[in-house]
Amino acid sequence: MPKDATKKSINEGRKGNENVKKATQQNTQKNAGKKEDKFEDQDEININEYNSDSSDSDGSSDEEAISKESKPVPKVPTNSQVKAKLGKAASKKNKRGVVFVGHIPHGFYENEMRAYFSQFGDITRLRLSRNKKTGKSKHYAFIEFESLEVAEIVAETMNNYLIENRLLVVEVLDDKDINEHLFKGANRKFRPTPTDRIERLNFNKEKTEEEKQKAVSKYQKALEKKQQKLDKKGIDYKIPM
């Protein structure tokens, strides 16, 4: 009798555990279904929002959409005192002023610099120094303003100013530091020198008789040097000349 009672209790315990497992599985399936429905609803909402704002609805291209999303030029840090100084400087007509701008970050090129610094005053010339071969920025530039007083205000306001995690270095140049080569190639799009094309054209151009004889004599001298090295090492071989 006690053995039968223990068997019955064990079987009842197993059945109870199976029922609990089935109930938990059903609950998890119901919750998963609710979550999937919820996420599907959210996806539908997000997709509808995306489609309503997409550029295809108004017939615009991807390039136009990118240009619309481009960041505007930030405003210069001008307070009431700086604005008053700029107002006085604009009324005066004196000689032009040149500023040196150093520690320029990537992406802050000619167009961006002209749009930014022209908020102080009229810019007559601007040149960003670039590598002649690659065209990459050297991170410094020269800007000529129509008024020297405006250039001084720019240097006073923008020196040690943080742009794109870089502290700008802005200084007014003296007349002795300004020469004709300072703004060489200013106010025009930079084009790197095609050195590979120049070298290729020079190599492939037709040579004169004098150049041909010079090349032949150079080649023969090189062969003679090689022959002398072979003779010193005792190698019995004659290089065909």
Beta strands, then each sheet from edge to edge (+ up, - down):
strand 1: 97-102
strand 2: 123-130
strand 3: 137-145
strand 4: 162-163
strand 5: 166-167
strand 6: 169-172
sheet 1: 2+ 3- 1+ 6-
sheet 2: 4+ 5-
end
